[in-house]
Amino acid sequence: MEYIAVFAIGTSSMKGVLMNQQAEMLHTDSALLDTHFGPSGQVEQHPYDWWKGLKEITSKWWKSGVDPKQIVMITCTGQMENVIPISKDPECLSLSFYCLTFLVYCATKIHTLFPMELL
């Protein structure tokens, strides 16, 4: 059997649904996420927590007998992603959503590293 894996990233949890190609839901699982609220309206999550949530959900599927090779499509959705910084060190990243605070920080940092004259 072939499966479609759907992941939805929310404010408090990541939801995972495994369905067949007839859109029948075979597994529904979730993993809690930490959301941090800053004093200036920042709302942030750590992308590494998403990775841990994805591993937590899929490990339940594998333990139930689902073969990862049977997954033919993966889709992720969320209502809030603005910036997903990439780094070799997962501990130094955070993701901001619902506001532009972190986006402004990233733009300022990029401008500092690469002034307009260089672009």
C-alpha positions in Angstrom: 0.0 0.0 0.0 1.2 3.6 -0.7 0.7 6.4 1.8 0.6 10.2 1.9 2.1 11.9 5.0 0.7 15.3 6.0 2.2 17.5 8.7 0.7 20.7 10.0 2.8 23.0 12.3 0.6 24.9 14.7 1.2 27.2 17.7 1.1 24.4 20.3 1.7 21.2 18.4 2.7 19.5 15.2 0.0 17.3 13.8 0.7 14.3 11.5 -1.7 12.4 9.4 -0.9 9.3 7.4 -3.5 8.5 4.7 -3.9 6.2 1.8 -4.4 7.4 -1.8 -8.2 7.3 -1.2 -7.7 10.0 1.5 -8.7 7.6 4.3 -6.9 8.6 7.5 -5.0 5.6 8.9 -3.0 7.4 11.6 -3.4 10.7 13.3 -0.8 11.7 15.8 0.7 14.9 17.3 3.7 16.2 19.1 3.8 19.1 21.5 5.8 22.2 20.5 7.2 25.0 22.7 6.2 28.5 21.7 8.0 31.4 23.1 6.3 34.8 23.5 8.6 37.9 23.7 8.0 41.2 25.4 7.7 43.1 22.1 5.1 40.7 20.6 7.6 38.2 19.2 6.2 34.7 18.9 8.9 32.1 18.1 9.5 28.4 17.8 12.7 26.5 17.3 12.9 24.6 13.9 14.8 21.8 15.6 11.6 21.2 17.7 9.7 20.6 14.4 12.3 18.0 13.5 11.9 16.3 16.8 8.1 16.4 16.5 8.3 14.9 13.0 10.6 12.1 14.3 8.2 11.5 17.2 5.2 11.2 15.0 6.8 9.0 12.3 8.4 6.7 14.9 4.8 5.8 16.0 4.0 5.0 12.4 7.0 2.8 11.9 6.3 0.9 15.2 2.8 0.2 14.0 4.2 -1.6 10.9 4.2 1.2 8.3 7.2 0.9 6.0 8.8 4.3 5.3 9.4 3.2 1.7 5.6 3.1 1.3 5.3 6.9 1.7 5.1 8.3 -1.8 4.2 11.9 -0.9 5.0 14.2 2.0 3.4 17.6 2.5 3.9 20.2 5.3 1.7 23.1 6.1 1.5 25.9 8.6 -0.1 29.2 8.9 2.8 31.3 10.1 6.2 30.7 8.6 8.0 33.9 7.8 11.7 33.1 8.1 13.5 29.7 8.4 17.2 30.4 8.9 19.6 27.6 8.0 22.7 26.8 10.0 24.9 23.8 10.8 24.2 24.4 14.5 20.6 23.7 15.3 20.8 25.2 18.7 21.4 28.7 17.4 18.2 29.0 15.3 14.8 30.2 16.1 11.8 30.9 13.9 9.6 33.9 14.3 6.0 34.0 13.2 2.8 36.1 13.6 5.0 39.3 13.5 7.8 40.8 11.5 10.2 41.3 14.4 12.5 38.5 13.5 12.2 39.3 9.8 13.4 42.8 10.5 16.3 41.4 12.6 17.3 39.1 9.7 17.1 41.9 7.1 19.3 44.1 9.3 21.8 41.3 9.9 21.9 40.6 6.1 22.4 44.3 5.3 25.2 44.5 7.9 27.0 41.5 6.3 26.2 42.5 2.7 25.8 46.3 2.4 23.8 47.5 -0.6 27.0 48.6 -2.4 28.0 44.9 -2.6 24.7 43.7 -4.0 
